[in-house]
Amino acid sequence: MLDKPVLRANIVEAGFTGYFQIRNIKVTLESGELLVITGKSGSGKTTLLKTFLGTIHLSRGGYYKGKIEFLGKDLNKYNPMEIYSKISYIPQDPWYAIIGHIVYVEYCHALSVAGKKCQPERLTEYGLGDHIEHITYGLSAGQYQKLLWAESLDRETKLMVMDEPFVYLDTSSKNHFKKLVEKHIDKGGSAIIVDHMPDVWKDLEPKLLVLNNGEQIYYGSYRDDIVPKPKKLVPTQTYNESNKEELVIAKNIYYSYLGTREILKGVNLALHRGEILGIKGPNGAGKTTLLKIIAGIYKPRKGVILRKGYPIYVPENPLLYFSYPTPYEELTNASKDPSKAVIEAKRYGLERVLKNPLAVLSTGEKRRIALLAAYLSGYDIYLLDEPSGGLDTYSLNNLLEMLFDLKRKGKGIIIASHDPRLDEYYDGICKIDGGHLECR
């Protein structure tokens, strides 16, 4: 007798009442298969994952029509503990999936609920060996992702479901975790991965599902030609000033969190008008910390920050940026001109979500709204933490247009990011590791 598919889905319609829906999606996933889902920001990728998982109804107004079978059984007939023991999920916003106050407590709780023996020393394999007794609140976004990877892999579930699992990981960690996914598949496990850069996975010969505005426009073997690829943007004009003024000077910056090692050790940095500076480095190296010090959110233990003009920090979690319940209110208050806010929203493809509650937007849409609000506010110094996280290549072009415009106006921009797509647009790159910063 043939084994039943791990997942068989026939989704007539799913989404949020009065807002966004996905329609007419059919998927079959066998043991040892990888499915990669891609599409423009806001096309329904996360909504589809929530539907596959049977959790769409937990969100306000969430529903689905159709049939989903897991291992030959209707998903609705499983109890939550059965699902937890067989399916693991890493959300795009990893900070919302952590409940333990200390790393080993979080990790061991996840394993114990699944009936698995906890061996905290295994966290070393996932790059968290030095953080076993670290409070989870102080982890970087990349370390949150690593912790969820550790829980998912060590639970040894039949199906791993991951939403943009590489967004906050450094290059070395991406390569390591990709090999672990390959190992999981080779052992007969299955995986579903949402990724705006699906070519990362093509050597694993995945199935590919492409969404556009809630519709399944392709489902089949991986094909490079079917992946959306907009024209690469090239800046046509730069800031015109021979003697570029320094907007930020950081001198001999030292910083440590309470009860932890020193994370910044004598850091020096300068940002000039019309300059885009990139900061790179391993997970937990201090990139976000440095941005927050430059913004004035944190005070260095030693050293001085000199600023000329007003800074704005846009965090990696865009929800932390917002002050209003809808994009329209956020953007009109940022620009002080409702007509300009609407024009700019249309320019960047956000007009259809202006009146929607922020809670029902995709992470990519939230990030684009936060970046556009900061852009409209007219600050002098822009400190952007993973601004391209969860953005498809079209939305990345929207971000680049904003950056080019800010640059032409003589603004200064510092970006902390693991995204290689941004590297060619930096005027300078600083690498942080071991508490030290080197710029070129």
Secondary structure, 3 states (H helix, E strand, C coil): CCCCCCEEEEEEEEEECCCCEEEEEEEEECCCCEEEEEECCCCCHHHHHHHHHCCHHHCCCEEEEEEEEECCEEHHHCCHHHHHHHEEEECCCHHHHCCCCEHHHHHHHHHHHCCCCCCHHHHHHHCCHHHCCCEHHHCCHHHHHHHHHHHHHHHCCCEEEEECCCCCCCHHHHHHHHHHHHHHHHCCCEEEEECCCHHHHHHHCCEEEEEECCEEEEEEECCHHHCCCCCCCCCCCCCCCCCCCEEEEEEEEEEECCCCCEEEEEEEEEEECCEEEEEECCCCCCHHHHHHHHHCCCCCCEEEEEECCCEEEECCCHHHCCCCCCHHHHHHHHHCCHHHHHHHHHHCCCHHHCCCCHHHCCHHHHHHHHHHHHHHHCCCEEEEECCCCCCCHHHHHHHHHHHHHHHHCCCEEEEECCCHHHHHHCCEEEEEECCEEEEC
